[in-house]
Amino acid sequence: MEETPPVIERLEQEFAFLARALEAINRKRAYPLERAHYMLLLQLRDGARAVGDLAAGLALDDSTVTRQVAAMQRRGLVRKLPNPADRRSALVERTAEGAAQAEAMRAARLERLDALFADWPEGDRAALATLLGRFNGSLSKTLSALPADADD
C-alpha cells in the first residue's frame, strides 16, 4: 500500500476540524434562518426559479428542494407562481419577508467574516477566497459524479 503524503494527512485533519468548528458555530449563532433556507433564498436573489434549477444550483435532489420550499412557504419566506413556460410546474420566488431575513443573515455573516479575517493581510484573504473557490469547484465535480441516491 502506498504511503499517504503528509500534506494529504494534514488536509484531512484541517478539514475534520473545520467541519466540526463550523457545526459548533452554527449551533451557537442566532441566525434568523436555517442554512438550507438561507441558501435557497440566495439562489432566488435575481428572481423566480423552477425547483429543478434550484436543486441543480445547490447539488440537491428535486424532492429535497420541494420539501424545503414547502416549509419555507409555511413560514412566509417564498411563494409559488405559475410557470409560463410549463403549466405543470411552478416557479418559486422569495417574499419580502424572505428577502429581508436572507439579507439580514447575509449582513451578519459578512460582518462576522470581516471580523474573523480582520488581522489577515488583504493578499492572504484574496488567496484563501481563490483557493476556496477552486476547492468548491472540485467538490461540485465530485458531487455531480456521485450516484443519484447518494445526494442527501
GUZAVEX-501913 format. One line per 4 residues: number of its first residue (from 1); their letters; for each residue x, y, z negated of N, C-alpha, C. Coordinates in nm, 2 decimals, decimal comma. Atoms other than C-alpha are relative to their C-alpha. Layout:
REM GUZAVEX-501913
NUM	a	X Y Z X Y Z X Y Z | ...
END
This chain:
REM GUZAVEX-501913
1	meet	0,08 -0,12 0,00 0,00 0,00 0,00 0,09 0,12 0,00 | -0,08 -0,12 -0,01 0,13 0,34 0,09 -0,02 0,09 -0,12 | 0,00 -0,08 0,12 0,21 0,58 -0,19 -0,08 0,13 0,04 | 0,07 -0,12 -0,02 -0,02 0,88 -0,22 0,09 0,12 -0,02
5	ppvi	-0,09 -0,12 0,01 0,16 1,21 -0,15 -0,04 0,08 -0,13 | 0,02 -0,07 0,13 0,20 1,42 -0,47 -0,10 0,12 0,03 | 0,09 -0,12 -0,02 0,01 1,72 -0,31 -0,15 -0,05 0,01 | 0,14 0,06 0,00 -0,30 1,49 -0,25 -0,04 -0,03 -0,14
9	erle	0,04 0,03 0,14 -0,29 1,38 -0,61 -0,03 0,13 -0,07 | 0,03 -0,13 0,06 -0,27 1,75 -0,72 -0,13 0,06 0,05 | 0,13 -0,05 -0,05 -0,56 1,84 -0,49 -0,11 -0,07 -0,06 | 0,11 0,08 0,06 -0,77 1,56 -0,63 -0,02 0,05 -0,14
13	qefa	0,02 -0,05 0,14 -0,71 1,69 -0,99 -0,06 0,14 0,00 | 0,05 -0,14 -0,01 -0,77 2,05 -0,89 -0,15 0,00 0,04 | 0,14 0,01 -0,04 -1,10 1,96 -0,72 -0,08 -0,06 -0,10 | 0,07 0,06 0,12 -1,21 1,75 -1,01 -0,03 0,11 -0,10
17	flar	0,02 -0,11 0,09 -1,15 2,04 -1,24 -0,10 0,11 0,05 | 0,08 -0,10 -0,06 -1,31 2,29 -1,00 -0,15 -0,04 -0,01 | 0,14 0,04 0,00 -1,63 2,08 -0,97 -0,06 0,00 -0,14 | 0,04 0,00 0,14 -1,65 2,04 -1,35 -0,02 0,14 -0,05
21	alea	0,01 -0,14 0,05 -1,59 2,41 -1,42 -0,12 0,07 0,07 | 0,11 -0,06 -0,06 -1,84 2,52 -1,16 -0,14 -0,05 -0,06 | 0,12 0,05 0,07 -2,11 2,29 -1,31 -0,02 0,06 -0,13 | 0,01 -0,06 0,14 -2,03 2,42 -1,66 -0,05 0,15 0,01
25	inrk	0,03 -0,15 -0,02 -2,05 2,79 -1,54 -0,15 0,01 0,04 | 0,14 0,00 -0,04 -2,38 2,72 -1,36 -0,10 -0,02 -0,11 | 0,09 0,03 0,11 -2,54 2,58 -1,67 0,00 0,12 -0,10 | 0,00 -0,11 0,10 -2,43 2,88 -1,88 -0,04 0,14 0,05
29	rayp	0,05 -0,13 -0,06 -2,53 3,16 -1,64 -0,15 0,01 0,01 | 0,14 -0,03 0,00 -2,87 3,31 -1,65 -0,04 0,05 0,14 | 0,03 -0,04 -0,14 -2,92 3,32 -1,27 -0,16 0,00 0,02 | 0,15 0,00 -0,01 -3,28 3,41 -1,16 -0,05 -0,12 0,09
33	lera	0,05 0,10 -0,09 -3,29 3,12 -0,91 0,09 -0,13 -0,01 | -0,07 0,12 -0,02 -3,19 2,76 -0,87 0,10 0,01 0,12 | -0,10 -0,01 -0,11 -2,88 2,72 -0,65 -0,07 -0,04 0,14 | 0,06 0,05 -0,13 -3,09 2,53 -0,38 -0,09 0,11 0,05
37	hyml	0,09 -0,10 -0,04 -3,35 2,81 -0,37 0,08 0,12 0,05 | -0,09 -0,11 -0,04 -3,07 3,08 -0,35 0,05 -0,03 0,14 | -0,06 0,03 -0,13 -2,90 2,90 -0,06 -0,11 0,01 0,11 | 0,10 -0,01 -0,10 -3,23 2,87 0,13 -0,04 0,15 0,03
41	llql	0,04 -0,15 -0,02 -3,32 3,24 0,07 0,11 0,07 0,07 | -0,11 -0,06 -0,08 -2,98 3,34 0,20 -0,01 -0,03 0,15 | 0,02 0,04 -0,14 -3,05 3,14 0,52 -0,11 0,08 0,06 | 0,12 -0,08 -0,05 -3,37 3,35 0,56 0,02 0,15 0,00
45	rdga	-0,03 -0,15 0,00 -3,20 3,69 0,53 -0,03 0,07 0,13 | 0,02 -0,06 -0,13 -3,23 3,75 0,90 -0,14 -0,03 0,07 | 0,14 0,02 -0,05 -3,59 3,64 0,94 -0,04 -0,15 -0,02 | 0,07 0,13 0,01 -3,82 3,34 0,95 0,08 -0,11 0,08
49	ravg	-0,06 0,11 -0,07 -3,68 3,00 1,05 -0,08 -0,13 -0,02 | 0,06 0,13 0,01 -3,80 2,65 1,10 0,07 -0,09 -0,10 | -0,06 0,09 0,10 -3,74 2,38 0,83 0,12 -0,07 0,06 | -0,11 0,08 -0,06 -3,52 2,18 1,07 0,12 0,09 0,02
53	dlaa	-0,11 -0,09 -0,01 -3,30 2,49 1,13 0,06 0,02 -0,14 | -0,05 -0,02 0,13 -3,27 2,55 0,76 0,08 -0,13 -0,05 | -0,06 0,13 0,04 -3,19 2,18 0,70 0,14 -0,01 0,06 | -0,12 0,01 -0,08 -2,92 2,18 0,97 0,11 0,10 -0,06
57	glal	-0,09 -0,10 0,05 -2,77 2,50 0,83 0,06 -0,03 -0,14 | -0,05 0,04 0,14 -2,73 2,35 0,48 0,04 -0,14 -0,01 | -0,04 0,14 0,00 -2,64 2,00 0,59 -0,09 -0,09 -0,09 | 0,10 0,08 0,08 -2,96 1,86 0,43 -0,10 -0,07 0,09
61	ddst	0,11 0,07 -0,07 -3,24 1,63 0,53 -0,12 0,09 0,01 | 0,12 -0,08 -0,01 -3,56 1,79 0,66 -0,10 -0,02 -0,12 | 0,09 0,03 0,11 -3,76 1,62 0,38 0,04 0,07 -0,13 | -0,06 -0,07 0,12 -3,53 1,77 0,11 -0,04 0,15 0,01
65	vtrq	0,03 -0,14 -0,01 -3,58 2,12 0,25 -0,15 0,02 -0,01 | 0,15 -0,01 0,01 -3,96 2,06 0,29 -0,04 0,01 -0,15 | 0,04 0,00 0,15 -3,98 1,98 -0,09 0,05 0,13 -0,06 | -0,04 -0,12 0,06 -3,77 2,28 -0,18 -0,09 0,12 0,04
69	vaam	0,09 -0,11 -0,05 -3,98 2,51 0,04 -0,14 0,00 -0,07 | 0,13 0,01 0,07 -4,30 2,38 -0,13 0,01 0,06 -0,14 | -0,03 -0,06 0,13 -4,15 2,46 -0,47 0,02 0,15 0,00 | -0,03 -0,14 -0,01 -4,04 2,80 -0,36 -0,13 0,07 0,04
73	qrrg	0,13 -0,06 -0,03 -4,39 2,87 -0,21 -0,08 0,02 -0,13 | 0,08 -0,01 0,13 -4,55 2,79 -0,55 0,06 0,11 -0,09 | -0,06 -0,11 0,08 -4,31 3,04 -0,71 -0,01 0,14 0,07 | 0,01 -0,13 -0,07 -4,39 3,31 -0,45 0,12 0,05 0,06
77	lvrk	-0,13 -0,05 -0,06 -4,04 3,32 -0,30 0,00 -0,01 0,15 | 0,01 0,01 -0,14 -4,13 3,22 0,05 -0,15 -0,02 0,04 | 0,14 0,03 -0,05 -4,44 3,19 0,27 0,03 -0,07 0,14 | -0,01 0,06 -0,13 -4,51 2,98 0,58 -0,08 0,08 0,10
81	lpnp	0,07 -0,08 -0,11 -4,61 3,14 0,91 -0,02 -0,10 0,12 | 0,01 0,08 -0,12 -4,74 2,98 1,23 0,13 0,01 0,09 | -0,11 0,00 -0,09 -4,46 2,88 1,47 -0,05 0,02 0,14 | 0,06 -0,02 -0,14 -4,54 3,04 1,81 0,06 -0,09 0,10
85	adrr	-0,07 0,09 -0,09 -4,30 2,80 1,98 -0,05 -0,14 -0,01 | 0,05 0,13 0,02 -4,46 2,49 1,83 -0,11 0,00 -0,10 | 0,12 -0,01 0,09 -4,81 2,49 1,68 0,00 -0,11 -0,10 | 0,00 0,11 0,10 -4,74 2,16 1,50 0,09 0,03 -0,12
89	salv	-0,09 -0,03 0,11 -4,48 2,32 1,28 -0,02 0,15 -0,05 | 0,01 -0,14 0,06 -4,44 2,64 1,07 0,14 0,06 -0,01 | -0,13 -0,07 0,04 -4,17 2,90 1,01 -0,01 0,03 -0,14 | 0,00 -0,04 0,14 -4,06 2,99 0,67 0,07 0,13 -0,01
93	erta	-0,07 -0,13 0,02 -3,98 3,34 0,56 -0,01 0,04 -0,14 | 0,00 -0,04 0,14 -3,89 3,49 0,23 -0,09 0,12 -0,02 | 0,09 -0,10 0,04 -4,13 3,71 0,05 0,08 0,12 -0,06 | -0,07 -0,11 0,06 -4,04 4,05 -0,10 0,06 -0,05 -0,13
97	egaa	-0,05 0,05 0,13 -4,01 3,87 -0,44 0,12 -0,09 0,02 | -0,11 0,09 -0,03 -3,79 3,60 -0,29 0,13 0,08 0,04 | -0,11 -0,09 -0,04 -3,57 3,87 -0,12 0,06 0,07 -0,12 | -0,05 -0,08 0,11 -3,54 4,07 -0,44 0,08 -0,09 -0,10
101	qaea	-0,07 0,09 0,09 -3,44 3,77 -0,65 0,13 -0,05 0,06 | -0,12 0,05 -0,07 -3,19 3,64 -0,39 0,10 0,11 0,00 | -0,10 -0,11 -0,01 -3,03 3,99 -0,36 0,05 0,03 -0,14 | -0,04 -0,02 0,14 -3,02 4,03 -0,74 0,11 -0,11 -0,04
105	mraa	-0,09 0,11 0,03 -2,85 3,69 -0,77 0,13 0,02 0,08 | -0,12 -0,02 -0,08 -2,61 3,77 -0,49 0,09 0,11 -0,06 | -0,07 -0,11 0,06 -2,52 4,10 -0,65 0,08 -0,04 -0,13 | -0,06 0,05 0,12 -2,45 3,93 -0,98 0,12 -0,09 0,03
109	rler	-0,11 0,09 -0,03 -2,24 3,66 -0,82 0,12 0,08 0,06 | -0,11 -0,08 -0,06 -2,04 3,92 -0,62 0,08 0,08 -0,11 | -0,07 -0,07 0,12 -1,97 4,12 -0,94 0,08 -0,09 -0,08 | -0,07 0,10 0,08 -1,86 3,81 -1,12 0,13 -0,04 0,07
113	ldal	-0,12 0,03 -0,08 -1,63 3,71 -0,84 0,10 0,11 0,01 | -0,09 -0,11 0,00 -1,48 4,05 -0,82 0,07 0,01 -0,13 | -0,06 0,00 0,13 -1,41 4,04 -1,19 0,10 -0,12 -0,01 | -0,09 0,12 0,01 -1,26 3,69 -1,17 0,13 0,02 0,08
117	fadw	-0,12 -0,02 -0,08 -1,02 3,79 -0,90 0,06 0,14 -0,01 | -0,05 -0,14 0,01 -0,95 4,15 -1,02 0,15 0,01 -0,01 | -0,14 -0,02 0,01 -0,59 4,08 -1,10 0,08 -0,08 0,11 | -0,06 0,06 -0,11 -0,52 3,89 -0,78 0,04 0,11 0,11
121	pegd	-0,03 -0,09 -0,12 -0,34 4,08 -0,50 -0,10 -0,02 0,11 | 0,10 0,01 -0,11 -0,57 4,15 -0,21 0,05 -0,11 0,11 | -0,05 0,10 -0,10 -0,35 3,93 0,02 -0,03 -0,14 -0,05 | 0,03 0,13 0,06 -0,40 3,63 -0,22 -0,15 -0,03 0,01
125	raal	0,14 0,02 -0,01 -0,77 3,69 -0,23 -0,04 -0,03 0,15 | 0,03 0,03 -0,14 -0,78 3,70 0,15 0,04 -0,13 0,05 | -0,05 0,13 -0,03 -0,57 3,39 0,18 -0,09 -0,11 -0,05 | 0,09 0,10 0,06 -0,80 3,20 -0,05 -0,13 -0,01 0,08
129	atll	0,12 0,00 -0,08 -1,10 3,31 0,14 0,01 -0,07 0,14 | -0,03 0,06 -0,13 -0,94 3,20 0,47 0,01 -0,15 -0,02 | -0,02 0,14 0,03 -0,84 2,86 0,32 -0,13 -0,07 -0,04 | 0,13 0,06 0,04 -1,18 2,80 0,16 -0,09 -0,01 0,12
133	grfn	0,08 0,01 -0,12 -1,35 2,88 0,49 0,04 -0,12 0,09 | -0,06 0,11 -0,07 -1,12 2,63 0,66 -0,04 -0,13 -0,07 | 0,04 0,12 0,07 -1,19 2,37 0,39 -0,15 -0,03 0,01 | 0,15 0,01 -0,02 -1,57 2,43 0,41 -0,03 -0,05 0,14
137	gsls	0,02 0,05 -0,14 -1,54 2,37 0,79 0,03 -0,15 0,00 | -0,04 0,15 0,01 -1,37 2,03 0,71 -0,11 -0,07 -0,07 | 0,11 0,06 0,07 -1,64 1,95 0,46 -0,13 -0,02 0,09 | 0,11 0,00 -0,09 -1,91 2,03 0,72 0,01 -0,11 0,10
141	ktls	-0,03 0,11 -0,09 -1,75 1,79 0,97 -0,02 -0,13 -0,06 | 0,01 0,13 0,08 -1,73 1,52 0,71 -0,15 -0,03 -0,02 | 0,15 0,02 0,02 -2,10 1,57 0,62 -0,07 -0,04 0,12 | 0,07 0,03 -0,12 -2,21 1,56 0,98 0,03 -0,14 0,05
145	alpa	-0,04 0,13 -0,04 -2,02 1,23 1,03 -0,06 -0,11 -0,09 | 0,05 0,10 0,09 -2,19 1,06 0,73 -0,14 -0,06 0,06 | 0,13 0,05 -0,04 -2,49 0,83 0,79 -0,12 0,08 -0,06 | 0,12 -0,09 0,04 -2,84 1,00 0,76 -0,04 -0,03 -0,15
149	dadd	0,04 0,03 0,13 -2,92 0,81 0,44 0,10 0,04 -0,11 | -0,10 -0,05 0,10 -2,61 0,95 0,27 -0,01 0,15 -0,03 | 0,01 -0,15 0,01 -2,74 1,31 0,29 -0,01 0,05 -0,14 | 0,03 -0,06 0,13 -2,87 1,36 -0,06 0,08 -0,07 -0,10
END
